[in-house]
Amino acid sequence: MKAPQFLSRGIDYLGDLGAKLRDLQGFRTLANELVQNADDVKSGVSKMTFNVSDDALIVDNDGVFSDCGKIERDECPWKEDPEKGHRCDFHRFRYVASGDKRAEEDTTGAFGIGFIAVYQITDRPELISAGRHWRLHEERPENERIEVCPGCKVCKDARLPPTRFILPWATDPQSFLREKLNAHAMTPAEIGSLFDELDRSLSPSMLFLKRLRTIELLRNGRIHKVFQRLDEGDSLILTDGEPARDRVWHLIRGHFSAEAQGLRNKYPGRIEQKRSSRVTIALPQDNECQGLFCATLPTEQKTRFSFHINADFFPSNDRKRLNLSAGYEAEWNRAAIRAAAAALAEYLERLPSILGHRSLWGLLENIKKVSEETGEPALASFWEEISPRLKDAPIIFTTRGKWLKPNECFLLLQKEEAPAVPLLEKLDMDIVSEELRPYQTLLRSDAVGTPVLSIPALWGVLIELGLDEPLEAEDRRRVFSDFADLKILWDELALLRGRDKRTPNIQAEHDRLLKTLSLAPVQGDRLVPCGSAYRADPTTVHIFSQIDPEIPFLSEDPDFEPLKDLCPVFDAAAGIEVLKAADPERINRARQEGRLELGNLFGWFENHRGEILEDADLKRALRELPIFPGSGGLRRLEELTLPGDFDDPLGLAEIADLQELDGRREFLRALGMRPLDFSTYAAKLPVALSKPGIAADKIRRAVMLLAERIGTIKDDPSIRKDLAEAPLVECTDGRFRKATECYPESVNRKAAN
């Protein structure tokens, strides 16, 4: 039986190297990998330099490669050392994709493939550190790929930094390694692009670094920029030396220790112990940021938030994105994102002081928008965590520079309301800063609940100030020291009422409140409740002010025009009420002194005849007023008659003075004043003759007048009835009595006999 035959099986080293290189394409990836490798050095590294020369990219740092001293051995003795447990840096460098850093705490690297990124730009990388100078020849057999320099002027230069990488440009597109790796050659244009990318990406890459604090960018040995990270507690500044470009960042830290342990238990042996459960959010002071997920160095995957999220994520091999699909890596990554959301929510009440109001509200709006639009539950958790805290947090910046809870201030809905802010502040009202107007929808949302300034809110404040009572001039000046403030208040109320028009029921209720406020300007520089001030034309004001100068007529102020409809019109009912309350002597005196012309007064009522004649109670009330002129003065309507077809030669009946009333016969007739005819005269005689002091001769003449109309009297029972009550019969004792109280003289004689 023949012995079995064995064949070799290996790996196409350069093919594998090329495949890995394709995952690490991009000058930003190259920069990040070099920065990460430097930041992982624990020997006091703090500074790094990129020198883009015409011949090579030279990368220096002030850390030193760790050295076990047995570098010629295939395996590092530190690997089995319980105090070390990992290879030294030189042994790590010898093994591609060893993943040795997975076991070392406080390092970022894990896969051991990052350095492969340099083959984008070089065929012959060199390393100088800790007294060793290595040149790499990847195209050679495995045991010849690292050339150990015995000593040359380059590695013996006293000016060398602790660690240097020399990456000569691969300029030959047909070089053996370029073709095997399927990589482009470096041209002057490509070198320029690399320099520009370093200029853009080095500063952002420093945000979450553990050790590096300074990175210099040089061109042919001359400093172009010095990027620095200046730490100040939980904040830091990224600067390139130009203050105008300084960026302030605030760090918020959290962790998911309990959930991390649960995942390790769920997936034993899959999640290394060194993987940290700490998370950090970097918030820019200016809220200008295209947020990225970072695994110490930025990935290319956007968070869609205006901040970066850093954690010990499981990134893809090319470090450009996170695994959020399925499995333990995705669960770990989502747990880290949720922990970041919880940390940010916990930090909410401190955000105002570090971000300022504009950045804070830009941040909150961004979180809400992303959470609503994303299909990723871990990202949606940011709004889920922070929104329940908003109502009880002092996150509203006011016009007076205070931070208050949403229910402690008011939002002005329209930008046209801004001029009212100084007045509202004088009224001790806290108003949301106008600079937050772009976030109005969020401010009014159920999650925040900032109340909009409304008429009821303003009404309550004004009532507290005593505006439910009329304000004399002195009181008005106490409340509104500047009359311009009052006009601003009118304008604000007009704007608020304009919004109410869309909801008539609400408008009616709000108008009811406004009518109780002393906002209406009247004579004497006073303010009275709108519901008590009268709208009237100048003629009306002139007429009735002569009767009662205290009637609150609205002043002619055009600024109050939008609120005038809150005040009642001075109509016929109002005019009658004024006359009912007026002192009759005062009215008569104004009449006698020529200040009140009854013709004008009755002309005013005649202009309102529709109101009067259509309302029986109003008509009755006007008839009862003693304002109708007769020969004996002012009388009630029932006490006067209109001149008619019967003259009163005796002057016993009161005739309305139409001359003083400028006519108005038809209006008086419509009010119910009867014309003077014999029937009317007869009806008035009992009253007229019952008055004391009527001369006997006048009564005798009245009797003679009646005798001349005896036929009319006999034909009209009503006249006979009225005259039966009149003292027309002259008796022997010289007194006049009713006919029913007297006896003829012949009857008296018989009784005497």
Secondary structure, DSSP 8 states (H G I E B T S, - for coil): ------------HHHHHHHHHHHT-SHHHHHHHHHHHHHT--SS--EEEEEE-SSEEEEEES------S-TTSSS-GGGG-TTT-S--HHHHHHSTT--GGGGSTT----SS-GGGGGGGT-SS-EEEETTEEEEE-TTS-GGGSEEE----TTTT-TT--SEEEEEE----TTSHHHHHHT-----HHHHHHHHHHHHHHHHHHTTT-SS--EEEEEETTEEEEEEEEEEETTEEEEE-S-GGG-EEEEEEEEE-HHHHHHHHHHSTTTS-TTS--EEEEEEETT-----EEESSSEEEEE-SSSSEEEE---B-TTSSSB--SSHHHHHHHHHHHHHHHHHHHHTGGGHHHHH-HHHHHHHHHHHHHHHHH-S-HHHHHHHHHHGGGGGGS--EEBTTS-EE-GGGSBB-SSGGGGGGHHHHHHTT--BB-GGGGGGHHHHHSTTT---B--HHHHHHHHHHTTTTS-B-HHHHHHH-SSHHHHHHHHHHHHHHHHHHTT-HHHHHHHHHHHTTSEEEEETTTEEEEGGGSBB--HHHHHHHHHH-TTS-BB---GGGGGGGGGS-B--HHHHHHHHHHS-HHHHHHHHHTTSS-HHHHHHHHHHTHHHHHT-HHHHHHHHTSS-EEETTEEE-GGG-BB--SS--TT--S-B--TTTTTS-HHHHHHHT--B--HHHHHHHHHHHHHSTT--HHHHHHHHHHHHHTHHHHHH-HHHHHHHHTS--EE-TTS-EE-GGG---HHHHHHHH-
